[in-house]
Amino acid sequence: MEGLSTDFADRAHPGEMGISIAATLQNGGHTVFWASEGRGPQTRARAEQYALHDALTLAHLCERCSVIVSVCPPHAAETVAADVLSHHFDGIYLDANAISPQRARRMAHAFAAAGATFVDSGIIGGPAWSPHSTWLYLSGAAAEDAAGCFAAGPLEVVVLGESAGQASALKMCYAAYTKGTTALLAASLAAAEALGVRPALEGQWSREGSDLAEGAAQRVRRVTRKAWRFAGEMDEIADTLGEAGAPEGFHRAAGDVYRRMTDFKDRPELPPLEDVLAALLIEDLTGGRP
């Protein structure tokens, strides 16, 4: 795809996942830009560490770059896309956010109407620093061409097809299980704590030969750092399942579980399990248990 060997934007403000994707692009010889306007010291430090070029503002970034890669929390995906379109961007926009396929299709229509190209994508795995650990799934008319931009790795790329929404659908179905079961585990532990049977529950897990008792506490404590992102993702998953005709209530409730953990976001250390379970058992407005 002509022009892709020159200038990229990794979102406008690279986070932990975004900076790893920027590194993959740099491995392929691409120049990666970001926009520093309104961003904090941690974001600036990441961008400087990986020698990203500062376009200063989103407007300048849209003028300078032929491709923009968006990696942001689900609730902000359409706002970021609209901001990009407001600056008359007419290049390739790769949305790598955890959104429902119907939102991806809606965004694809908006970019097509503006004369730009939309590539739907979904990331499975953590930040892409080693091979065979993180996969970027792509779909859309330009997906095959976009895949070549990441060929140097270590990010792994798979093209699903030419229809926007396919990559997002896969991401949603995958996360429905992986992140949904963590929410279920957290809720189960919280209920057991409230009912005074948590030690007995953990003991039963151990009797069954499972390592769940040993790993459950750490799993629930660890997810608190990303719960603020996962809450919105559960809503996107619920929308996805609902459109497919599957029950969506479980993931609506999973979103509530994660929303009760959002106050732990900026803690320097993982919170004690007891604090997490207490947050999950907050009283409702009537004074009773939720």
Stockholm file with secondary structure:
# STOCKHOLM 1.0

chainA/1-290         MEGLSTDFADRAHPGEMGISIAATLQNGGHTVFWASEGRGPQTRARAEQYALHDALTLAHLCERCSVIVSVCPPHAAETVAADVLSHHFDGIYLDANAISPQRARRMAHAFAAAGATFVDSGIIGGPAWSPHSTWLYLSGAAAEDAAGCFAAGPLEVVVLGESAGQASALKMCYAAYTKGTTALLAASLAAAEALGVRPALEGQWSREGSDLAEGAAQRVRRVTRKAWRFAGEMDEIADTLGEAGAPEGFHRAAGDVYRRMTDFKDRPELPPLEDVLAALLIEDLTGGRP
#=GR chainA/1-290 SS CTTTTTEEEESSSCCHHHHHHHHHHHHTTCEEEECCTTCCHHHHHHHHHTTCEECSSHHHHHHHCSEEEECCCGGGHHHHHHHHHHTTCCSEEEECSCCCHHHHHHHHHHHHHTTCEEEEEEEESSSCCSTTSCEEEEESTTHHHHHGGGTTSSSEEEEEESSTTHHHHHHHHHHHHHHHHHHHHHHHHHHHHHTTCHHHHHHHHHHTTCSHHHHHHHHHHHHTTTHHHHHHHHHHHHHHHHHHTSCCHHHHHHHHHHHTTGGGTTCSSCCCHHHHHHHHTCCCTTSSCC
#=GC SS_cons         CTTTTTEEEESSSCCHHHHHHHHHHHHTTCEEEECCTTCCHHHHHHHHHTTCEECSSHHHHHHHCSEEEECCCGGGHHHHHHHHHHTTCCSEEEECSCCCHHHHHHHHHHHHHTTCEEEEEEEESSSCCSTTSCEEEEESTTHHHHHGGGTTSSSEEEEEESSTTHHHHHHHHHHHHHHHHHHHHHHHHHHHHHTTCHHHHHHHHHHTTCSHHHHHHHHHHHHTTTHHHHHHHHHHHHHHHHHHTSCCHHHHHHHHHHHTTGGGTTCSSCCCHHHHHHHHTCCCTTSSCC
//
